[in-house]
Amino acid sequence: MAGGAGRTRRSGDLGFRLGTGAFAVVLVLIVCAIGFELTRQSMLSIEKFGLNFWRTQVWDPVAGQFGALPFIWGTLYSSILALALATPIALGIAVFISELCPNLLRQPLVFLTELLAAIPSIVYGLWGIFVLVPFVRSVESAMPQALRSLPIFSGPPLGVGMLAAGLILAVMVIPFTSSVAREVLKSVPGAQREGAYALGATRFEAIRAALFYARTGIIGAVMLGFGRALGETMAVTMVIGNNPRISASLFAPQYTMAAVLANEFTEADTELYLNALIEIGLVLFIITLIVNSLSRLLIWSMARSSSTAAVAAPAEPPTVEEAA
């Protein structure tokens, strides 16, 4: 009887393992199906332009010439700019809420941070049009002529452009990055902080030690925000200017891959035009996979080096400097 019950339990465990594994395989199949369908639907553009589609700047539907480089540039430029603006603010919010905030204010601040993530992107876009665009226009108009002559600050004082897109993306990325970073900091063992205080560290040094301990998770939070910025559509479309030209200027109107899909997909009147737009979706899909794969590889390598260092570390207690 006992042997039969054991076999039943083992068969039940095997069935459960196979069932949950099948769900995981479905996820992989969905990703592969998306990539396959995007490739199939853009085959006409792939056959005509090849790799030149990635490095050509001309986007002329009338002449049948299509190149995705301006959209790749605009997508990466706006996302990296947003990341540079949002990361210090998001980490500051996470540190304050998890380490310094009074208990009375902690929950309201957490609620407000999560509320920012729940606001629809179209609302952010409207706010960008009526608030950010006039602000950027006034900043550019008040800028000295010596600065406006520099390539990074050149451009007409329109307000719509790369800086407006970067600012609105930064606002949208902050709640995602700060929420994940806050949870990462909460998972740091209390012994890390207590050990730092016991060794004479200041509060700043103890927080710095916690940030160093949680650096892998914090990088993951930043990369999550980067992935959010790469795929944002409506808010960016409303403030970036939608001009398919490559420019280093923060004030010049530019374009992103998601924006051109939203704007021109319904206007594609030829098969080649439609295939070129679908290939832009394929390019965005590939770039997103590459970015997320590189981020996971970075996090994995940092976690592996940390675990190796912990195993190889001597048994002596760390100094104050090492703890800080």
C-alpha positions as CSV (number, residue, x, y, z in Angstrom):
1,M,0.0,0.0,0.0
2,A,2.8,2.4,1.0
3,G,4.6,1.6,-2.3
4,G,1.5,2.3,-4.3
5,A,0.8,5.6,-2.5
6,G,4.5,6.6,-3.2
7,R,4.1,5.8,-6.9
8,T,0.9,7.8,-7.0
9,R,2.6,10.8,-5.4
10,R,5.5,10.6,-7.8
11,S,3.3,10.4,-10.8
12,G,1.3,13.3,-9.5
13,D,4.5,15.3,-9.1
14,L,5.6,14.4,-12.6
15,G,2.3,15.5,-14.0
16,F,2.4,18.8,-12.2
17,R,6.0,19.4,-13.3
18,L,5.1,18.6,-16.9
19,G,2.0,20.8,-16.8
20,T,3.8,23.9,-15.4
21,G,6.6,23.2,-17.8
22,A,4.1,23.3,-20.7
23,F,3.0,26.7,-19.6
24,A,6.6,27.9,-19.6
25,V,7.0,26.5,-23.1
26,V,3.9,28.4,-24.3
27,L,5.7,31.6,-23.3
28,V,8.7,30.8,-25.4
29,L,6.4,29.8,-28.3
30,I,4.6,33.1,-28.1
31,V,7.9,35.0,-28.4
32,C,9.0,32.9,-31.3
33,A,5.6,33.3,-33.0
34,I,5.8,37.1,-32.7
35,G,9.2,37.1,-34.3
36,F,8.2,34.7,-37.0
37,E,5.1,36.6,-38.0
38,L,6.9,40.0,-38.0
39,T,9.6,38.5,-40.2
40,R,7.1,36.9,-42.6
41,Q,5.0,40.0,-42.9
42,S,8.0,42.2,-43.6
43,M,9.7,39.9,-46.1
44,L,9.1,42.1,-49.1
45,S,11.0,45.0,-47.4
46,I,13.7,42.6,-46.2
47,E,14.3,41.3,-49.7
48,K,14.5,44.7,-51.3
49,F,16.5,46.7,-48.8
50,G,18.4,44.0,-46.8
51,L,20.7,45.4,-44.1
52,N,20.5,48.9,-45.7
53,F,17.2,49.2,-44.0
54,W,19.0,49.5,-40.7
55,R,21.6,52.1,-41.9
56,T,19.7,54.2,-44.4
57,Q,18.4,57.6,-43.4
58,V,15.9,58.2,-46.2
59,W,12.2,57.6,-45.4
60,D,10.2,58.6,-48.5
61,P,7.0,56.6,-49.0
62,V,6.3,58.4,-52.3
63,A,9.6,57.3,-53.9
64,G,9.4,53.9,-52.2
65,Q,12.6,54.4,-50.3
66,F,12.6,53.3,-46.7
67,G,15.3,53.4,-44.0
68,A,14.9,52.9,-40.3
69,L,18.1,54.6,-39.0
70,P,16.3,57.9,-38.0
71,F,13.8,55.9,-36.0
72,I,16.4,53.7,-34.3
73,W,18.4,56.8,-33.4
74,G,15.4,58.6,-32.0
75,T,14.3,55.6,-30.0
76,L,17.7,55.0,-28.4
77,Y,18.4,58.7,-27.9
78,S,15.1,59.4,-26.2
79,S,15.3,56.3,-24.0
80,I,18.9,56.9,-22.9
81,L,18.2,60.6,-22.2
82,A,15.1,59.6,-20.1
83,L,17.2,57.0,-18.3
84,A,19.9,59.6,-17.5
85,L,17.3,61.9,-16.1
86,A,15.1,59.4,-14.3
87,T,17.7,57.1,-12.6
88,P,19.1,59.5,-10.0
89,I,15.6,60.7,-9.1
90,A,14.2,57.2,-8.9
91,L,17.0,55.9,-6.7
92,G,16.7,59.0,-4.5
93,I,13.0,58.3,-4.0
94,A,13.6,54.6,-3.3
95,V,16.3,55.4,-0.8
96,F,14.2,58.0,1.0
97,I,11.1,55.8,1.2
98,S,13.0,52.7,2.4
99,E,15.6,54.2,4.6
100,L,14.8,57.8,5.7
101,C,11.1,58.5,5.4
102,P,9.0,58.8,8.6
103,N,6.5,56.1,9.0
104,L,3.6,58.6,8.7
105,L,4.6,59.6,5.2
106,R,5.9,56.2,3.9
107,Q,2.6,54.7,2.7
108,P,1.2,57.9,1.1
109,L,4.5,58.3,-0.9
110,V,4.4,54.7,-1.9
111,F,0.8,55.1,-3.1
112,L,1.7,58.3,-5.1
113,T,4.6,56.5,-6.7
114,E,2.5,53.6,-7.8
115,L,-0.2,56.0,-8.9
116,L,2.2,57.6,-11.4
117,A,2.7,54.2,-13.0
118,A,-1.0,53.7,-13.4
119,I,-1.7,56.9,-15.3
120,P,-2.4,56.2,-19.0
121,S,0.3,57.4,-21.5
122,I,-2.3,59.5,-23.4
123,V,-2.8,61.6,-20.2
124,Y,1.0,62.0,-20.0
125,G,1.0,63.1,-23.6
126,L,-1.7,65.8,-23.0
127,W,0.2,67.0,-20.0
128,G,3.4,67.1,-22.1
129,I,1.7,69.2,-24.8
130,F,0.2,71.8,-22.3
131,V,3.0,71.9,-19.7
132,L,6.3,70.4,-21.0
133,V,6.3,71.8,-24.5
134,P,5.8,75.5,-23.4
135,F,8.4,75.0,-20.7
136,V,11.0,73.6,-23.2
137,R,10.1,76.4,-25.6
138,S,10.7,79.1,-22.9
139,V,14.0,77.4,-21.8
140,E,15.2,77.4,-25.4
141,S,14.2,81.0,-26.0
142,A,15.9,82.2,-22.8
143,M,19.1,80.3,-23.7
144,P,22.2,82.4,-24.6
145,Q,23.1,82.6,-28.2
146,A,26.5,81.1,-27.5
147,L,24.9,77.9,-26.2
148,R,22.3,77.8,-29.0
149,S,25.1,77.8,-31.5
150,L,26.3,74.4,-30.2
151,P,25.0,71.3,-32.1
152,I,23.3,69.8,-29.0
153,F,21.3,73.0,-28.3
154,S,20.6,74.1,-31.9
155,G,17.1,74.0,-33.5
156,P,14.0,76.1,-33.8
157,P,12.2,77.2,-30.6
158,L,9.2,74.9,-31.2
159,G,9.1,73.2,-27.8
160,V,8.4,69.8,-29.4
161,G,11.5,67.7,-29.8
162,M,13.9,65.3,-28.2
163,L,14.1,67.1,-24.8
164,A,10.4,67.2,-24.4
165,A,10.2,63.5,-25.2
166,G,13.1,62.7,-22.9
167,L,11.5,64.6,-20.0
168,I,8.1,63.0,-20.4
169,L,9.7,59.5,-20.7
170,A,11.7,60.2,-17.5
171,V,8.5,61.0,-15.6
172,M,7.0,57.8,-16.9
173,V,10.0,55.7,-16.1
174,I,10.6,57.0,-12.5
175,P,7.7,55.1,-10.8
176,F,8.8,51.7,-12.3
177,T,12.4,52.1,-11.4
178,S,11.8,53.5,-8.0
179,S,9.2,50.8,-7.1
180,V,11.5,48.0,-8.0
181,A,14.6,49.6,-6.4
182,R,12.6,50.1,-3.2
183,E,11.6,46.5,-3.1
184,V,15.3,45.5,-3.7
185,L,16.4,47.7,-0.8
186,K,13.8,46.2,1.4
187,S,15.2,42.8,0.7
188,V,18.7,43.8,2.0
189,P,19.3,41.9,5.3
190,G,19.1,44.1,8.4
191,A,22.4,42.6,9.5
192,Q,24.1,44.5,6.7
193,R,23.0,47.9,8.2
194,E,23.4,46.8,11.8
195,G,26.9,45.5,11.0
196,A,27.8,48.8,9.4
197,Y,26.5,50.8,12.4
198,A,28.3,48.5,14.8
199,L,31.6,49.2,13.0
200,G,31.1,53.0,13.4
201,A,29.6,53.8,10.0
202,T,27.5,56.9,9.5
203,R,24.0,56.7,8.2
204,F,25.1,57.7,4.8
205,E,27.8,55.0,4.8
206,A,25.3,52.4,6.0
207,I,22.9,53.3,3.1
208,R,25.8,53.2,0.7
209,A,26.7,49.8,1.9
210,A,23.0,48.7,1.3
211,L,23.1,50.1,-2.2
212,F,26.3,48.3,-2.9
213,Y,24.8,45.0,-1.6
214,A,21.7,45.5,-3.8
215,R,23.5,46.8,-6.9
216,T,22.5,43.8,-9.0
217,G,18.8,44.3,-8.3
218,I,19.1,48.1,-8.8
219,I,20.7,47.6,-12.2
220,G,17.7,45.3,-13.0
221,A,15.3,48.1,-12.0
222,V,17.1,50.6,-14.2
223,M,17.0,48.2,-17.2
224,L,13.3,47.6,-16.5
225,G,12.8,51.4,-16.9
226,F,14.9,51.4,-20.0
227,G,12.7,48.7,-21.6
228,R,9.6,50.7,-20.6
229,A,11.1,53.8,-22.3
230,L,12.0,51.9,-25.5
231,G,8.4,50.8,-26.2
232,E,6.5,53.9,-25.2
233,T,4.3,55.2,-28.0
234,M,1.5,57.8,-27.5
235,A,3.1,60.2,-25.1
236,V,6.3,60.4,-27.1
237,T,4.4,60.7,-30.4
238,M,2.6,63.8,-29.1
239,V,5.7,65.7,-28.1
240,I,8.7,64.5,-30.1
241,G,7.9,66.4,-33.3
242,N,7.8,63.3,-35.6
243,N,10.5,64.3,-38.1
244,P,12.5,61.4,-39.6
245,R,15.9,63.1,-39.4
246,I,19.0,62.3,-37.3
247,S,20.2,65.1,-35.1
248,A,22.2,65.5,-31.9
249,S,20.1,68.5,-30.8
250,L,17.9,68.3,-27.8
251,F,15.5,70.7,-29.4
252,A,15.2,69.3,-32.9
253,P,12.0,67.4,-33.8
254,Q,12.8,63.7,-34.3
255,Y,11.0,60.3,-34.5
256,T,10.9,56.9,-32.8
257,M,10.0,53.5,-34.0
258,A,6.9,53.2,-32.0
259,A,5.7,56.7,-33.0
260,V,6.1,56.0,-36.8
261,L,4.1,52.8,-36.4
262,A,1.3,54.7,-34.6
263,N,1.3,57.6,-37.1
264,E,1.7,55.9,-40.4
265,F,0.4,52.3,-40.2
266,T,-3.1,53.3,-41.3
267,E,-1.7,55.4,-44.1
268,A,0.3,52.6,-45.8
269,D,-1.2,52.5,-49.2
270,T,1.3,50.1,-50.9
271,E,2.5,46.6,-49.9
272,L,6.1,47.8,-49.7
273,Y,5.2,50.7,-47.4
274,L,3.2,48.3,-45.1
275,N,6.1,45.8,-45.1
276,A,8.6,48.5,-44.2
277,L,6.5,49.6,-41.3
278,I,6.2,46.0,-40.1
279,E,10.0,45.6,-40.4
280,I,10.3,48.6,-38.1
281,G,8.3,46.7,-35.6
282,L,10.6,43.7,-36.2
283,V,13.6,46.0,-35.6
284,L,12.1,47.3,-32.3
285,F,11.4,43.7,-31.3
286,I,15.0,42.7,-31.9
287,I,16.4,45.8,-30.2
288,T,14.2,45.1,-27.1
289,L,15.4,41.5,-27.0
290,I,19.0,42.5,-27.3
291,V,18.7,45.2,-24.6
292,N,16.9,42.9,-22.2
293,S,19.3,40.0,-22.9
294,L,22.3,42.2,-22.3
295,S,20.8,43.5,-19.1
296,R,20.1,39.9,-17.8
297,L,23.7,38.9,-18.8
298,L,25.0,41.9,-16.8
299,I,22.9,41.1,-13.8
300,W,23.9,37.4,-14.0
301,S,27.6,38.2,-14.2
302,M,27.4,40.6,-11.3
303,A,25.5,38.2,-9.2
304,R,28.0,35.4,-10.0
305,S,31.0,37.6,-9.2
306,S,29.3,38.6,-5.9
307,S,28.7,35.0,-4.9
308,T,32.2,34.1,-5.9
309,A,33.7,36.9,-3.8
310,A,31.5,35.9,-0.9
311,V,32.7,32.3,-1.0
312,A,36.4,33.4,-1.3
313,A,36.2,36.1,1.3
314,P,38.1,35.5,4.6
315,A,36.4,34.9,7.8
316,E,37.6,38.1,9.5
317,P,35.0,40.8,10.1
318,P,35.1,43.6,7.6
319,T,36.5,47.0,8.4
320,V,34.4,50.2,8.6
321,E,35.6,51.2,5.1
322,E,34.6,47.8,3.6
323,A,31.2,47.9,5.2
324,A,30.6,51.5,4.0
